[in-house]
Amino acid sequence: MERELALELVRVTELAALSASPWMGRGDKNSADGAATEAMRRMFDSVSIEGTVVIGEGEMDEAPMLFIGEEVGSGNGPKVDVAVDPLEGTEIVAKGLNNAMSVLAVAGKGQLLHAPDMYMEKLAVGPALAGKLNVLDPIRTTVEKAALALGKPLSDLTVILLDRDRHAEITAELRTAGVRIKFLSDGDVAGAMAPSFPETGIDLYVGSGGAPEGVLAAAALKCLGGEIQGRLMPENDEQFQRCIDMGMTDPRRVLTMDDMVGTGDVIFAATGVTPGEFLGGVRYLPDQRAETHSMVMRGKTRTIRYIKSLHYLPNKPLLRK
């Protein structure tokens, strides 16, 4: 993929973030998500790719825009797989909380896993722990191995996970082990990325979350030098068969980074909607301007670019209110 594509993709997440941000704190997650999705779809038309959405807002009969299988881009450029989450953290925006982002990933055709919309058990770590842990281990074993590898006592280890009833057993085990716990209300792409940023103070991400978000996190972690392992959690025969229909001969096997994002290049872009651990949120300024904070990363070079942009809103014809 051409490196110039990275900056084109940031413009897509910027417009989605700008479109979602007016809904911050208004208690309407669907309108926020719809605004971000529509904006992202419009901006994709100017991007020089021949893209196919493999992770999007749902199947064609469920989502009017950015549905799985939808073709995006100008049609001129490389053939690529596209994974999107126009608003990662819809509840976060509705409640005016932190860590909402607009995110996307692009990889060569056939590289991204067509992850079904179900739960995935996940273990995500930063570069210091990459290759040293196993998602199949009991959580106590995992944190003990992590503490040993990092050369710190368990009491200094910080684990992040979604605040969900299904994580009660994991939480109890972590409490018994004596590690610090940080709970996420939503937004597990950001949660999985957090251990790769030393300034967050987070050592690993555990628990279950959406499988599509797992693939987006894998794209980011490939660029960051971290690692995520996942295992699908089909809850019934119908979900199990869905995995089979999507080409997975063993739906419950451990999925590696290569399984989720392939072995080729990948580009990940994100723009903050509300302030977070490693990205600022959209900030409105005088004179009809807005400030955005974005990051764009490439797996091939592992270059991370942070982009602070000032937008003059009247000159954004694709930004609809």
Order of alpha helices (4+ residues) and beta strands (2+ residues): alpha-alpha-beta-beta-beta-alpha-beta-beta-alpha-beta-alpha-beta-alpha-beta-alpha-beta-alpha-alpha-beta-beta-beta-beta
